[in-house]
Amino acid sequence: MTSNTRVVVIGAGLAGVRLARRLGELGTPVTLVGEEEHRPYNRVLLAEVLAGRYSPDVIALPTPAELVRGRVTGIDREVRAVHLADGSKIAYDTLVLATGSNPVLPPLRGLFTENHELPVGVHAFRTMDDCLGLSEAVRPGVRAVVIGGGLLGVSAARALARRGAQVVLAQQAERLMEHQLDPTASELVRRHLKDLGVEIHTECRVRDVRCVGGVVRSVEMADGYALDADLVVVACGVHPRVGMAQDAGLAVHKGVLVDDELRTSDPHIRAIGDCVQHAGTVYGLAAPALEQAEVLAESLAGDANARYTGTRSLTRLTLAGEGFFDLAAFGETEPRPGDDVVQLADATRGTYRKVVVRDDRLVGGVLVGELGTVGALARAWEGAEPLPDNGPLLHLLTNDGGS
């Protein structure tokens, strides 16, 4: 790629900023377009801002030299230009979509006003504006209901509890973080939240958000039980933000379809991050997004061999401060028949470690508390190499210097 090639990246999140920085280091100039008024930031750490541990400045990302603030209204693939809401347009030779994801807002009665806006007191938890709005609304004693008990819901509930709110977490599944954790680890998360004063309801479906005069007052369950609420946080996951790609006529399934070179159905448009579907997988996690950005930077800078072949992603949740809590989960945490399982639990210290081995290979694990072992175990899992015969698993599980 020649040095005067125009690369335009839509999206100033983790993936877009990493790509712009790497391309800058490799001598390829980039125009980064971001619609948020805030400096680019690390979305992974928003819960720490909400909890009051970090200011927004602390989680800001190094801003590339050419950052255009504005909302993209369309892509003209024929003339290769991006149109912005202010009427301006930016020409490109290569366009990169790093549009991220949107929060899932379930079809609950009362969740939207007649103007299709969230009522006063109801918040998504995806952007810095969401976080700052919640921070302004939360105060000691406020009654907060968090809808959703996945990674985001757990993080939001803990942050609100740290700020002194009376928090109720409503989870439709039978346990917290059921997609990442086995029952034992999930119970430790539940215990941690309860110790912070969070009231937890599992296997319950929210039916209604009740408002008076456009202000939230309660959340009603399917069984008729009502939870008083001054504040409601909807944390029901995310879905790829693909509207712009669809409008441009690109191939989209769950996410924007890309190949191993992160090309879309248009050879002049690439895509990375949460908006992407690669080899049937939508990741929605930071690690794959950053890896895709690194691969694409090398490809756009001229490396003809740069390929993205997928990410074996690890879920990590660190809840710092008072009542420190750390967990990691990777691969298959539930064994199949014939698998070997090694478990170590220490109720006094609140630690739990479990790994699943199949055909002498580490296929998954879940770790809670004092995670010095996570680095070594993750490397053994990512490598997918046969484990040595001298019984290293117990050593890996008990060695706290492995990370």
C-alpha positions, 0 to 999 in steps of 0.5 A: 500500500502506497504512503498516499493511500487514504485509509478511513476508519469509522469508529473510535473505540478500542479496535479503531484506535488500535488500528489507527495507532498501529498504522501510524507507527507503520507509516500509513496515515489514517483518518479516524471518525468517531461520533462520541464527543468524548475522547476515545476511551477503554469501554472495558473500564466503564464500570470502574468509572461508575464505581468511582474508582477512575475518572473518565480521563484515566480510561482515555485512549491515546488519540491518533493525530487525525480524529474527525468527530461526527456521525456518519450518515452513509457510505457511497461505494461508487465514488468511495466516500463517507458522508457525515451528518454536517454535510461534509464527506471524506474520500477513501481508498480503503474504508474500515468499519469499526462500528462496534455494538449496540446494547440489547434493549428487550421488548419490555412494556414501558421501556420506551416513551412515545418518542422512542426514548428511554424514560427518565431513570432508565439507562443502558450501560454501553457508552461514556454518556451512559456511564456519566448519566448513571453516575449523576443519578446514583446516590446513597440509598437510591433504589436501583434495578439491574436487568441482566446477570451477565458480565455487564450486569454483574459489573454494573450491579457491583459498581452501583452497590459501591456507590451506596445504591440499594441494588436488585439484580434480576436475571432470567437464567438460573445463575449469574454469568451462565455463558462463562461460568460453571455453577460453583464459580457462579455461586461465588460471584453471587456470594460476592455480590450479596456480601456487598448488599446486592439482592439477586433474583434468578430465573425471573423474567422482567415483564414491565417497566412502570413509569409515572409522568415519564419517570421510572417507578418500578419494574414488574416481573412476569409473576406479578412481583414488583420491584420499586426503582428510582434507577433501572440499568438494562444490561442484556448484552450487545449486538453488532452495529451493522446498520451502516453496512446493511445500508451500503449493501455489504454482506451481513448475517449476525455481523458484517461478514469478513474473510481472513484478511478482514475484507467485507463483500466489497474489496475496498472495505474491511471491518474489525471488532464487535461489528464483525462476523468471522468464520461464523463467530461474533466475539463481542470482546476486547481481545479479538477486536485488538487482535483483528486490529493488529492483523489488519494494520499489518495487511494494510501496511503491505504484509501480504501474509497477514491473516486473522484465523480467529481468537481463543478468547478468555473472559476476565472480570476484575472487581478491584477495591474493597472486596477485591474479586477476580475471575477468568474463564476460557474454553469449555468449562463443562466437561464431556463424558471421558474428560478429566477434571481437576478442581481445587476449592478453598472456602476460607479464601474464597478461591476456586480453580477448575480445569478440563482436560481432553486427550491430554489437552487443556480445553477449558477452565474457570478460576476465581480469586487470586489469579496468579495462575491464569497466565500459565493456564491460558498459555497452555490452553491457547497453545493447544499442545499436549500436556507433558506427562509429569503432571504439571496441572496441579503445579499450574493450579497451585503456582501463583507466579504463573501470570 
